[in-house]
Amino acid sequence: MRIVVLGDFHLNEAELDWSAQCMDDIRECEPDLVVPLGDFGSNRLIGGPEGLRQSHELLSRIGKPLRAILGNHDLQRESGGKGQEHGTMERELIQLFGQSAGYGVIEEADFRLFFVSTDPQPDDSCYHVQECYVSEEQFSWLTAKLQERSGVPVIMFTHAPPIGCGLRTVPGVHVRATNAYLDQNHDALRWHRLLRETPEIVLWFSAHYHLGHGYPDSKTNRFGTTFFITGVHGSATRDGDRLSRVIDIAGDGVRVQTLDHRQRRILPEADWAFPGSALELVDAKRKALSQTQVQAEAADDSELPVCEAICPLGDGIPSASGMAHMGRDRWLVAASDGYLWEVSADAEAILGTLHLGSPVNSVAIGRGETAYTADAKLFRADTRDLWRFAREPVDMKSRRYTELEDGAACVAYDAAGVLWAAVGCGLYAMEAKREDGAYAPVSGQKLIHTFPEPIVRLKAHDSGMIASSGSGTLYGMKDGQWIVLERHAVCWDAYGKDYAAIIKDGDRYELACKTETAPGRHRATLQGELEGSEQTQIVCLGGGHVLLGDAGTAYLWNVTGNDRCAIPTKTNVIAMCAARAAEAGDGNSRFALVVAGDGGFIRPQLQVWRYDRLAPKA
């Protein structure tokens, strides 16, 4: 069986002859089935029945069976109270394409084809009109239907891919708008669970991003399922490529190739091939799932750090000062292009951005909210509210913020949950805790202390608060008074009751570390491993452990035993962050590293690592 998969069917009314030619080329491929993945029509007509009719007229030129689904743009007039009656587009799709519903399944002897269509969103939970939403009715049908014919391979067709698939995204468009994945604002992780719990799902084709097939992450494999981006045939392309996918399923193999609409031919080299029957793909996935479990069990017994998750980030350069752990599997990473990404380690994907605009200077997490500074403003966002994401620039206008009189600042929540800001030489309380436990904003900026020089970093820990200046002086609060803890600090961090700093001492660098397991001052010479202080970072992990970032390499250092091991990240480390103290658990601790991309098309990544802080380190 030969299936041609068409990506987003956006039409340019000045190029309708081109689209007609592309349909003729598909006919020449002699497909048994053609699957258009949604978004039908020109900009003038898309989202209405006219866009479907315009597209169907062109698709009919192929003269082969069609099985279509709806995309996010097809529902843009029905979701969010836009006026078009719910169900209008599905009814038109059913009538034009002769289908029983937008979603459905085609049953073959040795495989099954599942089609998931986009539904209009409920009016009371439409966070972005362009979300690729799937109703409870459709998802329930899908999960029940997948239970039938155990062991028979399933090929999925959706407009957007599921979260966690690892396919290349467009961070500044779909990820920012929270419509990059199926049900991104509703229950995106249900697709992640479905993928892991259904060994029959072996291939998954999606579109949505308008990207070509030549990127390293245009095709990925997660838990034994192979995912494919499908390009576009027309001028909606984001990278100039005009491509479709061709699937050939035979008794002795399964093959996926690219139909290049510019060259008007199927490219000879396979994008992917499996040298066996479709039924054998299920066995291959079962083995992959089993290996994943075995690897997880082996990692549990390891005394060395283990990488638990790898999450692709955006295109901007991540900031070492704009990283924070929100709790559980969530991390924040600020970037040079003005985004403050919220990343889910469980899904291995970005969920959205809390900020749009100028780059973020400082980030802090406390009492269920995020505080951050950018463009001489202090912003706050409720981490439990789905409206926390800045999907469009207009969303920033409704974001709570405080103007900072003296420009850029750094912020921190203390142990009592009170928010503090250091602006220039001044330390300000931004609110006060009332007797009833509530937090009341302070009128204006309440100056608490003036330092002799501007403060560039502020952090609270169990013993109080630490601040540092641009010259490397480290200040700590003791008995209500600010004292000098260290001078010439290149970098520093605090965690629980511990703090650690890299100190420049003449032409040498040393580690000054105060921990519960090493009372008083504990020093260790770094033996010349630092190759320039501008590349140096340190993260205090607690329990006598620190992370040292040295010229792009991260080291886990057991200070008490003076044992170190390099973290095998493969690419340079850009930023580091410890999991919050409340997440430490029973000896297993976690930290996150942001590492550079590997090659021109691989973006920076967030990696979450776990280690046993009770075990000796090699």
Secondary structure, DSSP 4 states (H G I P E B T S, - for coil): -EEEEE---EE-TT-HHHHHHHHHHHHHT--SEEEE-S--EETTTTTSHHHHHHHHHHHGGG-S-B-----TGGGTTTGGG-SSPTTHHHHHHHHHHT-SSSSEEEE-SS-EEEE----PPPGGG-S-TT-B---HHHHHHHHHHHTSSTT--EEEE-SSPPTTS-----IIIIIHHT-SSBTTTTTTHHHHHHHHH-TTEEEEEE-SS---S-STTSEEEETTEEEEE---SSTT-SSS--EEEEEEEETTEEEEEEEETTTTEE-SS-SEEESS-HHHHHHHHHHHHHHHHHHHHHHHT-SS-EEEEEEE--SSPEEEEEEEEEETTEEEEEETTS-EEEEETTTTEEEEES--SSPP-EEEEETTEEEEEETTEEEEEETT-GGGS--SGGGGGGS-EEE-TTS-EEEEE-TTS-EEEEETTEEEEEEEE-TTS-EEEEEEEEEEEE-SS-EEEEEEETTEEEEEETT--EEEEETTEEEEEESSEEEEEEETTEEEEEEEETTEEEEEEE-SSS-S-EEEE-TT--S-GGG-EEEEEETTEEEEEETTEEEEEETTTTEEEE---SS-EEEEEEPPGGG--SSEEEEEEEE--SSTTPPPEEEEEEEETTS---
